[in-house]
Amino acid sequence: MYSEKVMEHFANPRNVGEIEDANAVGTVGNAKCGDIMKMYMKIEDGVIKDVKFKTFGCGAAIATSSMATELVKGKTIEEALELTNKAVIEALDGLPPAKIHCSVLAEDAIKAAIVDYYKRQGLEPPAGLCSGDCDACAHGHDHVME
């Protein structure tokens, strides 16, 4: 059912925890399945120097959070914004169809943290990023912005 990579990232997730002096924090959740992901980033000079996560959810949610952090760590903000749920799925060698929503949450948690970073800097986030306004969100899940 799950690939070896999914099982590896579930059993030994990378970048778990929180960053005390994070300057970007994003939280997303899916009310239907109960998964909640919180991403912490330390961004310096437009580069994600560190990224950690806390996820409450199934094995696929933990694995996608772990892989997503691996894919954006050390990348520029612009590169991280190009991360798609499909890239997370491919990096994990696939997910069962019923677990695709976990990869969407991972993508959105990264983007929610970047929106938070822009807001903390007093800047307007790039067009098309979720603002955290759940009433206007077409993503099908709830965001809790901090």
Secondary structure, DSSP 8 states (H G I E B T S, - for coil): ---HHHHHHHHS-SSBS--TT-SEEEEEE-TTT--EEEEEEEEETTEEEEEEEEEES-HHHHHHHHHHHHHHTT-BHHHHHT--HHHHHHHTT---GGGHHHHHHHHHHHHHHHHHHHHHTT----TTS--S-TTT--SSSEEEE-
